[in-house]
């Protein structure tokens, strides 16, 4: 895989993976758990599949770049973006576990 292809994979995959991961917890809190808007369930039904598809596409693009043969700066950037996503997933899981303990 050429440098430009890998660069495109990283620079489009990282925002596609990180932004929906950051969006999930506030959207869940304000649209599903404590609905703040009038039609929040409808918005959640539309928003969550779109965010899941963007997350899956972003992770796929990052993983394609992360496991490429030459280890260079783009591989390190893709691996660090995956690390950020794992941290976001961990604190989301802790929050949801704490919420489940309260309910």
Gaussian input, Z-matrix of N, CA and C with variables (Angstrom, degrees):
# hf/3-21g

backbone

0 1
 N
 C     1     B1
 C     2     B2     1     A1
 N     3     B3     2     A2     1     D1
 C     4     B4     3     A3     2     D2
 C     5     B5     4     A4     3     D3
 N     6     B6     5     A5     4     D4
 C     7     B7     6     A6     5     D5
 C     8     B8     7     A7     6     D6
 N     9     B9     8     A8     7     D7
 C    10    B10     9     A9     8     D8
 C    11    B11    10    A10     9     D9
 N    12    B12    11    A11    10    D10
 C    13    B13    12    A12    11    D11
 C    14    B14    13    A13    12    D12
 N    15    B15    14    A14    13    D13
 C    16    B16    15    A15    14    D14
 C    17    B17    16    A16    15    D15
 N    18    B18    17    A17    16    D16
 C    19    B19    18    A18    17    D17
 C    20    B20    19    A19    18    D18
 N    21    B21    20    A20    19    D19
 C    22    B22    21    A21    20    D20
 C    23    B23    22    A22    21    D21
 N    24    B24    23    A23    22    D22
 C    25    B25    24    A24    23    D23
 C    26    B26    25    A25    24    D24
 N    27    B27    26    A26    25    D25
 C    28    B28    27    A27    26    D26
 C    29    B29    28    A28    27    D27
 N    30    B30    29    A29    28    D28
 C    31    B31    30    A30    29    D29
 C    32    B32    31    A31    30    D30
 N    33    B33    32    A32    31    D31
 C    34    B34    33    A33    32    D32
 C    35    B35    34    A34    33    D33
 N    36    B36    35    A35    34    D34
 C    37    B37    36    A36    35    D35
 C    38    B38    37    A37    36    D36
 N    39    B39    38    A38    37    D37
 C    40    B40    39    A39    38    D38
 C    41    B41    40    A40    39    D39
 N    42    B42    41    A41    40    D40
 C    43    B43    42    A42    41    D41
 C    44    B44    43    A43    42    D42
 N    45    B45    44    A44    43    D43
 C    46    B46    45    A45    44    D44
 C    47    B47    46    A46    45    D45
 N    48    B48    47    A47    46    D46
 C    49    B49    48    A48    47    D47
 C    50    B50    49    A49    48    D48
 N    51    B51    50    A50    49    D49
 C    52    B52    51    A51    50    D50
 C    53    B53    52    A52    51    D51
 N    54    B54    53    A53    52    D52
 C    55    B55    54    A54    53    D53
 C    56    B56    55    A55    54    D54
 N    57    B57    56    A56    55    D55
 C    58    B58    57    A57    56    D56
 C    59    B59    58    A58    57    D57
 N    60    B60    59    A59    58    D58
 C    61    B61    60    A60    59    D59
 C    62    B62    61    A61    60    D60
 N    63    B63    62    A62    61    D61
 C    64    B64    63    A63    62    D62
 C    65    B65    64    A64    63    D63
 N    66    B66    65    A65    64    D64
 C    67    B67    66    A66    65    D65
 C    68    B68    67    A67    66    D66
 N    69    B69    68    A68    67    D67
 C    70    B70    69    A69    68    D68
 C    71    B71    70    A70    69    D69
 N    72    B72    71    A71    70    D70
 C    73    B73    72    A72    71    D71
 C    74    B74    73    A73    72    D72
 N    75    B75    74    A74    73    D73
 C    76    B76    75    A75    74    D74
 C    77    B77    76    A76    75    D75
 N    78    B78    77    A77    76    D76
 C    79    B79    78    A78    77    D77
 C    80    B80    79    A79    78    D78
 N    81    B81    80    A80    79    D79
 C    82    B82    81    A81    80    D80
 C    83    B83    82    A82    81    D81
 N    84    B84    83    A83    82    D82
 C    85    B85    84    A84    83    D83
 C    86    B86    85    A85    84    D84
 N    87    B87    86    A86    85    D85
 C    88    B88    87    A87    86    D86
 C    89    B89    88    A88    87    D87
 N    90    B90    89    A89    88    D88
 C    91    B91    90    A90    89    D89
 C    92    B92    91    A91    90    D90
 N    93    B93    92    A92    91    D91
 C    94    B94    93    A93    92    D92
 C    95    B95    94    A94    93    D93
 N    96    B96    95    A95    94    D94
 C    97    B97    96    A96    95    D95
 C    98    B98    97    A97    96    D96
 N    99    B99    98    A98    97    D97
 C   100   B100    99    A99    98    D98
 C   101   B101   100   A100    99    D99
 N   102   B102   101   A101   100   D100
 C   103   B103   102   A102   101   D101
 C   104   B104   103   A103   102   D102
 N   105   B105   104   A104   103   D103
 C   106   B106   105   A105   104   D104
 C   107   B107   106   A106   105   D105
 N   108   B108   107   A107   106   D106
 C   109   B109   108   A108   107   D107
 C   110   B110   109   A109   108   D108
 N   111   B111   110   A110   109   D109
 C   112   B112   111   A111   110   D110
 C   113   B113   112   A112   111   D111
 N   114   B114   113   A113   112   D112
 C   115   B115   114   A114   113   D113
 C   116   B116   115   A115   114   D114
 N   117   B117   116   A116   115   D115
 C   118   B118   117   A117   116   D116
 C   119   B119   118   A118   117   D117
 N   120   B120   119   A119   118   D118
 C   121   B121   120   A120   119   D119
 C   122   B122   121   A121   120   D120
 N   123   B123   122   A122   121   D121
 C   124   B124   123   A123   122   D122
 C   125   B125   124   A124   123   D123
 N   126   B126   125   A125   124   D124
 C   127   B127   126   A126   125   D125
 C   128   B128   127   A127   126   D126
 N   129   B129   128   A128   127   D127
 C   130   B130   129   A129   128   D128
 C   131   B131   130   A130   129   D129
 N   132   B132   131   A131   130   D130
 C   133   B133   132   A132   131   D131
 C   134   B134   133   A133   132   D132
 N   135   B135   134   A134   133   D133
 C   136   B136   135   A135   134   D134
 C   137   B137   136   A136   135   D135
 N   138   B138   137   A137   136   D136
 C   139   B139   138   A138   137   D137
 C   140   B140   139   A139   138   D138
 N   141   B141   140   A140   139   D139
 C   142   B142   141   A141   140   D140
 C   143   B143   142   A142   141   D141
 N   144   B144   143   A143   142   D142
 C   145   B145   144   A144   143   D143
 C   146   B146   145   A145   144   D144
 N   147   B147   146   A146   145   D145
 C   148   B148   147   A147   146   D146
 C   149   B149   148   A148   147   D147
 N   150   B150   149   A149   148   D148
 C   151   B151   150   A150   149   D149
 C   152   B152   151   A151   150   D150
 N   153   B153   152   A152   151   D151
 C   154   B154   153   A153   152   D152
 C   155   B155   154   A154   153   D153
 N   156   B156   155   A155   154   D154
 C   157   B157   156   A156   155   D155
 C   158   B158   157   A157   156   D156
 N   159   B159   158   A158   157   D157
 C   160   B160   159   A159   158   D158
 C   161   B161   160   A160   159   D159
 N   162   B162   161   A161   160   D160
 C   163   B163   162   A162   161   D161
 C   164   B164   163   A163   162   D162
 N   165   B165   164   A164   163   D163
 C   166   B166   165   A165   164   D164
 C   167   B167   166   A166   165   D165
 N   168   B168   167   A167   166   D166
 C   169   B169   168   A168   167   D167
 C   170   B170   169   A169   168   D168
 N   171   B171   170   A170   169   D169
 C   172   B172   171   A171   170   D170
 C   173   B173   172   A172   171   D171
 N   174   B174   173   A173   172   D172
 C   175   B175   174   A174   173   D173
 C   176   B176   175   A175   174   D174
 N   177   B177   176   A176   175   D175
 C   178   B178   177   A177   176   D176
 C   179   B179   178   A178   177   D177
 N   180   B180   179   A179   178   D178
 C   181   B181   180   A180   179   D179
 C   182   B182   181   A181   180   D180
 N   183   B183   182   A182   181   D181
 C   184   B184   183   A183   182   D182
 C   185   B185   184   A184   183   D183
 N   186   B186   185   A185   184   D184
 C   187   B187   186   A186   185   D185
 C   188   B188   187   A187   186   D186
 N   189   B189   188   A188   187   D187
 C   190   B190   189   A189   188   D188
 C   191   B191   190   A190   189   D189
 N   192   B192   191   A191   190   D190
 C   193   B193   192   A192   191   D191
 C   194   B194   193   A193   192   D192
 N   195   B195   194   A194   193   D193
 C   196   B196   195   A195   194   D194
 C   197   B197   196   A196   195   D195
 N   198   B198   197   A197   196   D196
 C   199   B199   198   A198   197   D197
 C   200   B200   199   A199   198   D198
 N   201   B201   200   A200   199   D199
 C   202   B202   201   A201   200   D200
 C   203   B203   202   A202   201   D201
 N   204   B204   203   A203   202   D202
 C   205   B205   204   A204   203   D203
 C   206   B206   205   A205   204   D204
 N   207   B207   206   A206   205   D205
 C   208   B208   207   A207   206   D206
 C   209   B209   208   A208   207   D207
 N   210   B210   209   A209   208   D208
 C   211   B211   210   A210   209   D209
 C   212   B212   211   A211   210   D210
 N   213   B213   212   A212   211   D211
 C   214   B214   213   A213   212   D212
 C   215   B215   214   A214   213   D213
 N   216   B216   215   A215   214   D214
 C   217   B217   216   A216   215   D215
 C   218   B218   217   A217   216   D216
 N   219   B219   218   A218   217   D217
 C   220   B220   219   A219   218   D218
 C   221   B221   220   A220   219   D219
 N   222   B222   221   A221   220   D220
 C   223   B223   222   A222   221   D221
 C   224   B224   223   A223   222   D222
 N   225   B225   224   A224   223   D223
 C   226   B226   225   A225   224   D224
 C   227   B227   226   A226   225   D225
 N   228   B228   227   A227   226   D226
 C   229   B229   228   A228   227   D227
 C   230   B230   229   A229   228   D228
 N   231   B231   230   A230   229   D229
 C   232   B232   231   A231   230   D230
 C   233   B233   232   A232   231   D231
 N   234   B234   233   A233   232   D232
 C   235   B235   234   A234   233   D233
 C   236   B236   235   A235   234   D234
 N   237   B237   236   A236   235   D235
 C   238   B238   237   A237   236   D236
 C   239   B239   238   A238   237   D237
 N   240   B240   239   A239   238   D238
 C   241   B241   240   A240   239   D239
 C   242   B242   241   A241   240   D240
 N   243   B243   242   A242   241   D241
 C   244   B244   243   A243   242   D242
 C   245   B245   244   A244   243   D243
 N   246   B246   245   A245   244   D244
 C   247   B247   246   A246   245   D245
 C   248   B248   247   A247   246   D246
 N   249   B249   248   A248   247   D247
 C   250   B250   249   A249   248   D248
 C   251   B251   250   A250   249   D249
 N   252   B252   251   A251   250   D250
 C   253   B253   252   A252   251   D251
 C   254   B254   253   A253   252   D252
 N   255   B255   254   A254   253   D253
 C   256   B256   255   A255   254   D254
 C   257   B257   256   A256   255   D255
 N   258   B258   257   A257   256   D256
 C   259   B259   258   A258   257   D257
 C   260   B260   259   A259   258   D258
 N   261   B261   260   A260   259   D259
 C   262   B262   261   A261   260   D260
 C   263   B263   262   A262   261   D261
 N   264   B264   263   A263   262   D262
 C   265   B265   264   A264   263   D263
 C   266   B266   265   A265   264   D264
 N   267   B267   266   A266   265   D265
 C   268   B268   267   A267   266   D266
 C   269   B269   268   A268   267   D267
 N   270   B270   269   A269   268   D268
 C   271   B271   270   A270   269   D269
 C   272   B272   271   A271   270   D270
 N   273   B273   272   A272   271   D271
 C   274   B274   273   A273   272   D272
 C   275   B275   274   A274   273   D273
 N   276   B276   275   A275   274   D274
 C   277   B277   276   A276   275   D275
 C   278   B278   277   A277   276   D276
 N   279   B279   278   A278   277   D277
 C   280   B280   279   A279   278   D278
 C   281   B281   280   A280   279   D279
 N   282   B282   281   A281   280   D280
 C   283   B283   282   A282   281   D281
 C   284   B284   283   A283   282   D282
 N   285   B285   284   A284   283   D283
 C   286   B286   285   A285   284   D284
 C   287   B287   286   A286   285   D285
 N   288   B288   287   A287   286   D286
 C   289   B289   288   A288   287   D287
 C   290   B290   289   A289   288   D288
 N   291   B291   290   A290   289   D289
 C   292   B292   291   A291   290   D290
 C   293   B293   292   A292   291   D291
 N   294   B294   293   A293   292   D292
 C   295   B295   294   A294   293   D293
 C   296   B296   295   A295   294   D294
 N   297   B297   296   A296   295   D295
 C   298   B298   297   A297   296   D296
 C   299   B299   298   A298   297   D297
 N   300   B300   299   A299   298   D298
 C   301   B301   300   A300   299   D299
 C   302   B302   301   A301   300   D300
 N   303   B303   302   A302   301   D301
 C   304   B304   303   A303   302   D302
 C   305   B305   304   A304   303   D303
 N   306   B306   305   A305   304   D304
 C   307   B307   306   A306   305   D305
 C   308   B308   307   A307   306   D306

   B1=1.4411
   B2=1.5337
   B3=1.2947
   B4=1.4598
   B5=1.5205
   B6=1.3374
   B7=1.4569
   B8=1.5289
   B9=1.3267
   B10=1.4736
   B11=1.5323
   B12=1.3234
   B13=1.4612
   B14=1.5212
   B15=1.3283
   B16=1.4555
   B17=1.5267
   B18=1.3176
   B19=1.4627
   B20=1.5274
   B21=1.3077
   B22=1.4590
   B23=1.5243
   B24=1.3369
   B25=1.4570
   B26=1.5271
   B27=1.3216
   B28=1.4668
   B29=1.5230
   B30=1.3140
   B31=1.4597
   B32=1.5218
   B33=1.3183
   B34=1.4645
   B35=1.5224
   B36=1.3296
   B37=1.4647
   B38=1.5152
   B39=1.3242
   B40=1.4690
   B41=1.5280
   B42=1.3302
   B43=1.4710
   B44=1.5264
   B45=1.3428
   B46=1.4603
   B47=1.5243
   B48=1.3173
   B49=1.4612
   B50=1.5232
   B51=1.3258
   B52=1.4629
   B53=1.5300
   B54=1.3088
   B55=1.4740
   B56=1.5346
   B57=1.3449
   B58=1.4765
   B59=1.5275
   B60=1.3394
   B61=1.4635
   B62=1.5244
   B63=1.3208
   B64=1.4563
   B65=1.5235
   B66=1.3041
   B67=1.4592
   B68=1.5268
   B69=1.3250
   B70=1.4584
   B71=1.5218
   B72=1.3202
   B73=1.4576
   B74=1.5264
   B75=1.3448
   B76=1.4663
   B77=1.5296
   B78=1.3195
   B79=1.4677
   B80=1.5228
   B81=1.3112
   B82=1.4580
   B83=1.5256
   B84=1.3201
   B85=1.4630
   B86=1.5223
   B87=1.3316
   B88=1.4639
   B89=1.5202
   B90=1.3312
   B91=1.4580
   B92=1.5199
   B93=1.3377
   B94=1.4576
   B95=1.5296
   B96=1.3333
   B97=1.4677
   B98=1.5223
   B99=1.3194
   B100=1.4694
   B101=1.5218
   B102=1.3216
   B103=1.4632
   B104=1.5296
   B105=1.3210
   B106=1.4618
   B107=1.5233
   B108=1.3007
   B109=1.4627
   B110=1.5242
   B111=1.3114
   B112=1.4570
   B113=1.5336
   B114=1.3103
   B115=1.4660
   B116=1.5275
   B117=1.3107
   B118=1.4580
   B119=1.5251
   B120=1.3111
   B121=1.4595
   B122=1.5254
   B123=1.3164
   B124=1.4669
   B125=1.5240
   B126=1.3189
   B127=1.4681
   B128=1.5214
   B129=1.3306
   B130=1.4658
   B131=1.5233
   B132=1.3243
   B133=1.4708
   B134=1.5267
   B135=1.3073
   B136=1.4675
   B137=1.5282
   B138=1.3286
   B139=1.4641
   B140=1.5241
   B141=1.3288
   B142=1.4608
   B143=1.5340
   B144=1.3295
   B145=1.4756
   B146=1.5328
   B147=1.3250
   B148=1.4646
   B149=1.5156
   B150=1.3332
   B151=1.4603
   B152=1.5286
   B153=1.3322
   B154=1.4652
   B155=1.5260
   B156=1.3172
   B157=1.4700
   B158=1.5282
   B159=1.3320
   B160=1.4674
   B161=1.5216
   B162=1.3257
   B163=1.4670
   B164=1.5221
   B165=1.3230
   B166=1.4622
   B167=1.5245
   B168=1.3230
   B169=1.4638
   B170=1.5260
   B171=1.3266
   B172=1.4613
   B173=1.5155
   B174=1.3330
   B175=1.4652
   B176=1.5226
   B177=1.3109
   B178=1.4657
   B179=1.5249
   B180=1.3231
   B181=1.4632
   B182=1.5228
   B183=1.3314
   B184=1.4631
   B185=1.5208
   B186=1.3146
   B187=1.4539
   B188=1.5219
   B189=1.3274
   B190=1.4672
   B191=1.5183
   B192=1.3190
   B193=1.4552
   B194=1.5233
   B195=1.3153
   B196=1.4611
   B197=1.5277
   B198=1.3222
   B199=1.4505
   B200=1.5196
   B201=1.3190
   B202=1.4646
   B203=1.5279
   B204=1.3152
   B205=1.4556
   B206=1.5256
   B207=1.3147
   B208=1.4696
   B209=1.5191
   B210=1.3368
   B211=1.4551
   B212=1.5199
   B213=1.3183
   B214=1.4601
   B215=1.5209
   B216=1.3081
   B217=1.4530
   B218=1.5287
   B219=1.3253
   B220=1.4628
   B221=1.5213
   B222=1.3205
   B223=1.4574
   B224=1.5175
   B225=1.3201
   B226=1.4632
   B227=1.5262
   B228=1.3225
   B229=1.4624
   B230=1.5217
   B231=1.3150
   B232=1.4681
   B233=1.5273
   B234=1.3249
   B235=1.4602
   B236=1.5304
   B237=1.3257
   B238=1.4682
   B239=1.5279
   B240=1.3154
   B241=1.4689
   B242=1.5252
   B243=1.3243
   B244=1.4618
   B245=1.5251
   B246=1.3263
   B247=1.4616
   B248=1.5280
   B249=1.3197
   B250=1.4703
   B251=1.5210
   B252=1.3109
   B253=1.4607
   B254=1.5313
   B255=1.3435
   B256=1.4629
   B257=1.5229
   B258=1.3244
   B259=1.4666
   B260=1.5277
   B261=1.3247
   B262=1.4701
   B263=1.5248
   B264=1.3242
   B265=1.4663
   B266=1.5202
   B267=1.3255
   B268=1.4650
   B269=1.5207
   B270=1.3341
   B271=1.4682
   B272=1.5183
   B273=1.3149
   B274=1.4637
   B275=1.5218
   B276=1.3170
   B277=1.4626
   B278=1.5153
   B279=1.3359
   B280=1.4637
   B281=1.5254
   B282=1.3283
   B283=1.4562
   B284=1.5145
   B285=1.3177
   B286=1.4611
   B287=1.5293
   B288=1.3402
   B289=1.4533
   B290=1.5180
   B291=1.3378
   B292=1.4626
   B293=1.5304
   B294=1.2989
   B295=1.4637
   B296=1.5238
   B297=1.3169
   B298=1.4599
   B299=1.5254
   B300=1.3310
   B301=1.4536
   B302=1.5087
   B303=1.3369
   B304=1.4651
   B305=1.5179
   B306=1.3056
   B307=1.4753
   B308=1.5090
   A1=108.17
   A2=115.62
   A3=120.27
   A4=111.15
   A5=115.10
   A6=122.66
   A7=111.05
   A8=117.28
   A9=120.75
   A10=111.12
   A11=117.14
   A12=120.11
   A13=110.87
   A14=115.92
   A15=119.99
   A16=111.24
   A17=116.68
   A18=120.60
   A19=110.06
   A20=117.07
   A21=120.97
   A22=110.83
   A23=117.14
   A24=120.55
   A25=111.49
   A26=116.78
   A27=120.22
   A28=111.08
   A29=117.21
   A30=119.68
   A31=113.17
   A32=118.26
   A33=119.27
   A34=111.47
   A35=117.37
   A36=120.65
   A37=113.60
   A38=117.61
   A39=120.10
   A40=112.23
   A41=120.26
   A42=117.76
   A43=113.29
   A44=116.97
   A45=119.75
   A46=111.68
   A47=117.62
   A48=120.12
   A49=112.27
   A50=117.94
   A51=120.65
   A52=111.92
   A53=118.42
   A54=120.71
   A55=111.89
   A56=120.89
   A57=117.98
   A58=113.25
   A59=117.13
   A60=119.11
   A61=110.81
   A62=116.90
   A63=120.63
   A64=111.81
   A65=117.41
   A66=122.33
   A67=112.63
   A68=117.79
   A69=121.44
   A70=113.16
   A71=118.32
   A72=120.71
   A73=113.40
   A74=119.81
   A75=117.50
   A76=112.98
   A77=117.11
   A78=119.44
   A79=110.68
   A80=116.73
   A81=119.70
   A82=110.58
   A83=116.78
   A84=120.10
   A85=111.98
   A86=117.24
   A87=120.09
   A88=114.77
   A89=117.62
   A90=119.11
   A91=113.40
   A92=117.64
   A93=119.61
   A94=111.75
   A95=117.53
   A96=120.47
   A97=111.13
   A98=116.92
   A99=121.38
   A100=107.48
   A101=117.99
   A102=120.16
   A103=111.69
   A104=115.36
   A105=120.93
   A106=111.90
   A107=117.15
   A108=121.42
   A109=110.09
   A110=115.04
   A111=120.12
   A112=112.37
   A113=117.87
   A114=122.57
   A115=109.75
   A116=116.96
   A117=120.41
   A118=112.72
   A119=118.96
   A120=120.46
   A121=110.45
   A122=117.31
   A123=120.94
   A124=110.23
   A125=116.21
   A126=120.33
   A127=110.15
   A128=117.24
   A129=120.74
   A130=111.46
   A131=116.88
   A132=120.24
   A133=110.90
   A134=117.21
   A135=120.92
   A136=110.90
   A137=117.04
   A138=121.49
   A139=113.55
   A140=117.96
   A141=119.88
   A142=114.02
   A143=121.50
   A144=118.36
   A145=113.12
   A146=117.10
   A147=119.57
   A148=110.18
   A149=116.98
   A150=120.76
   A151=111.14
   A152=117.74
   A153=120.83
   A154=111.36
   A155=116.97
   A156=120.23
   A157=110.73
   A158=117.23
   A159=120.37
   A160=110.63
   A161=116.89
   A162=121.01
   A163=110.98
   A164=116.78
   A165=120.74
   A166=111.10
   A167=117.23
   A168=120.37
   A169=110.85
   A170=116.87
   A171=120.33
   A172=112.40
   A173=116.78
   A174=119.69
   A175=111.45
   A176=116.86
   A177=120.21
   A178=111.06
   A179=116.44
   A180=119.97
   A181=111.04
   A182=117.68
   A183=120.31
   A184=111.73
   A185=116.58
   A186=119.56
   A187=111.86
   A188=117.54
   A189=119.78
   A190=110.67
   A191=116.96
   A192=119.61
   A193=111.57
   A194=117.18
   A195=120.83
   A196=112.11
   A197=117.46
   A198=120.29
   A199=113.35
   A200=116.71
   A201=120.20
   A202=108.46
   A203=116.39
   A204=121.06
   A205=115.30
   A206=120.53
   A207=115.85
   A208=110.97
   A209=116.22
   A210=119.85
   A211=107.87
   A212=115.74
   A213=120.71
   A214=108.76
   A215=116.75
   A216=121.83
   A217=111.97
   A218=118.35
   A219=120.55
   A220=111.92
   A221=117.12
   A222=120.71
   A223=110.52
   A224=116.97
   A225=120.82
   A226=110.79
   A227=117.36
   A228=120.43
   A229=111.10
   A230=117.07
   A231=120.37
   A232=110.36
   A233=117.34
   A234=120.48
   A235=111.15
   A236=117.38
   A237=119.42
   A238=110.90
   A239=118.39
   A240=120.70
   A241=110.23
   A242=117.65
   A243=120.33
   A244=111.30
   A245=117.20
   A246=121.09
   A247=111.01
   A248=117.11
   A249=121.03
   A250=109.84
   A251=118.13
   A252=121.78
   A253=110.43
   A254=117.29
   A255=119.16
   A256=111.68
   A257=118.21
   A258=120.94
   A259=109.99
   A260=117.10
   A261=120.46
   A262=110.08
   A263=117.76
   A264=120.78
   A265=111.01
   A266=117.65
   A267=120.60
   A268=111.23
   A269=117.79
   A270=116.95
   A271=111.63
   A272=118.70
   A273=120.19
   A274=110.18
   A275=116.46
   A276=120.08
   A277=112.17
   A278=118.11
   A279=120.93
   A280=111.21
   A281=116.73
   A282=120.06
   A283=111.24
   A284=117.00
   A285=120.02
   A286=111.28
   A287=118.04
   A288=120.43
   A289=111.44
   A290=116.63
   A291=120.09
   A292=110.23
   A293=116.96
   A294=120.36
   A295=111.23
   A296=116.96
   A297=120.28
   A298=110.64
   A299=117.60
   A300=120.84
   A301=112.66
   A302=117.33
   A303=121.35
   A304=112.60
   A305=116.12
   A306=120.13
   A307=110.84
   D1=135.99
   D2=-177.90
   D3=-78.89
   D4=164.38
   D5=-178.00
   D6=-61.23
   D7=-43.55
   D8=-177.77
   D9=-64.41
   D10=-39.11
   D11=178.31
   D12=-64.68
   D13=-44.57
   D14=179.32
   D15=-66.96
   D16=-37.21
   D17=177.43
   D18=-63.30
   D19=-41.40
   D20=177.33
   D21=-64.62
   D22=-40.06
   D23=178.83
   D24=-61.98
   D25=-43.73
   D26=-177.20
   D27=-71.85
   D28=-47.10
   D29=-172.57
   D30=-74.96
   D31=-16.23
   D32=171.78
   D33=-101.38
   D34=-28.09
   D35=-178.84
   D36=-75.28
   D37=-36.53
   D38=-178.49
   D39=-63.23
   D40=-50.25
   D41=177.07
   D42=-66.11
   D43=-34.67
   D44=178.78
   D45=-65.52
   D46=-26.57
   D47=-179.45
   D48=-93.20
   D49=-38.60
   D50=-173.19
   D51=-79.75
   D52=-41.90
   D53=-176.41
   D54=-62.80
   D55=-47.44
   D56=176.45
   D57=-64.81
   D58=-31.53
   D59=177.76
   D60=-65.86
   D61=-39.89
   D62=176.19
   D63=-71.82
   D64=-28.79
   D65=-178.03
   D66=-76.28
   D67=-26.41
   D68=-170.82
   D69=-60.59
   D70=-51.70
   D71=-173.91
   D72=-65.75
   D73=-48.04
   D74=176.54
   D75=-64.41
   D76=-36.73
   D77=178.70
   D78=-65.50
   D79=-40.20
   D80=177.94
   D81=-65.04
   D82=-41.60
   D83=-177.82
   D84=-67.69
   D85=-43.20
   D86=-174.02
   D87=-92.41
   D88=-15.16
   D89=-179.63
   D90=-107.19
   D91=-28.93
   D92=-174.29
   D93=-113.49
   D94=-52.92
   D95=-174.03
   D96=-70.11
   D97=-53.98
   D98=176.17
   D99=-124.80
   D100=88.21
   D101=-175.97
   D102=-59.78
   D103=121.23
   D104=-178.14
   D105=-101.60
   D106=-19.30
   D107=-179.48
   D108=-107.17
   D109=164.31
   D110=-176.48
   D111=-65.95
   D112=-46.43
   D113=-178.46
   D114=-112.90
   D115=48.66
   D116=-173.11
   D117=-69.14
   D118=-32.77
   D119=179.32
   D120=-67.14
   D121=-39.68
   D122=177.61
   D123=-64.53
   D124=-42.19
   D125=177.60
   D126=-63.21
   D127=-40.69
   D128=179.20
   D129=-65.40
   D130=-39.52
   D131=179.27
   D132=-64.13
   D133=-32.72
   D134=178.28
   D135=-82.07
   D136=-40.70
   D137=-172.53
   D138=-73.98
   D139=-43.17
   D140=-173.68
   D141=-65.62
   D142=-41.38
   D143=175.38
   D144=-65.48
   D145=-35.43
   D146=177.40
   D147=-66.00
   D148=-43.55
   D149=178.60
   D150=-65.32
   D151=-38.49
   D152=178.50
   D153=-65.84
   D154=-40.04
   D155=178.22
   D156=-66.40
   D157=-41.98
   D158=178.10
   D159=-64.83
   D160=-40.04
   D161=178.20
   D162=-62.72
   D163=-45.71
   D164=-179.69
   D165=-63.77
   D166=-42.35
   D167=178.45
   D168=-64.70
   D169=-42.54
   D170=179.38
   D171=-64.74
   D172=-42.35
   D173=177.51
   D174=-65.27
   D175=-39.22
   D176=177.20
   D177=-60.97
   D178=-44.24
   D179=-179.37
   D180=-67.14
   D181=-39.40
   D182=178.09
   D183=-66.96
   D184=-41.62
   D185=179.95
   D186=-67.00
   D187=-35.85
   D188=176.47
   D189=-61.85
   D190=-37.35
   D191=-179.89
   D192=-80.39
   D193=-34.04
   D194=-175.20
   D195=-68.03
   D196=-33.91
   D197=-177.52
   D198=-99.83
   D199=21.66
   D200=174.43
   D201=-73.89
   D202=155.24
   D203=-172.64
   D204=-61.92
   D205=-58.75
   D206=-175.59
   D207=-73.13
   D208=125.16
   D209=177.12
   D210=-83.58
   D211=115.72
   D212=-179.08
   D213=-143.06
   D214=-163.16
   D215=-175.65
   D216=-64.15
   D217=-38.69
   D218=179.31
   D219=-66.07
   D220=-37.16
   D221=176.74
   D222=-65.40
   D223=-41.68
   D224=178.19
   D225=-65.36
   D226=-38.40
   D227=178.60
   D228=-67.26
   D229=-40.70
   D230=177.95
   D231=-65.33
   D232=-41.15
   D233=178.50
   D234=-65.59
   D235=-38.03
   D236=178.63
   D237=-69.83
   D238=-34.65
   D239=175.37
   D240=-65.50
   D241=-38.43
   D242=175.82
   D243=-65.97
   D244=-35.63
   D245=176.00
   D246=-64.52
   D247=-41.09
   D248=176.96
   D249=-61.82
   D250=-40.87
   D251=179.74
   D252=-65.80
   D253=-37.19
   D254=176.86
   D255=-66.29
   D256=-36.88
   D257=176.70
   D258=-65.98
   D259=-43.47
   D260=177.72
   D261=-61.39
   D262=-41.90
   D263=178.75
   D264=-64.86
   D265=-35.87
   D266=179.79
   D267=-66.87
   D268=-48.11
   D269=-179.07
   D270=-70.82
   D271=-28.17
   D272=173.96
   D273=-66.24
   D274=-41.91
   D275=177.46
   D276=-64.36
   D277=-41.41
   D278=177.33
   D279=-62.49
   D280=-41.67
   D281=179.16
   D282=-64.33
   D283=-44.90
   D284=-179.27
   D285=-67.40
   D286=-34.46
   D287=175.78
   D288=-66.79
   D289=-40.68
   D290=177.46
   D291=-66.14
   D292=-38.82
   D293=177.70
   D294=-65.43
   D295=-39.46
   D296=178.69
   D297=-66.72
   D298=-31.24
   D299=177.53
   D300=-71.18
   D301=-26.83
   D302=179.72
   D303=-80.98
   D304=-28.33
   D305=-175.12
   D306=-84.92

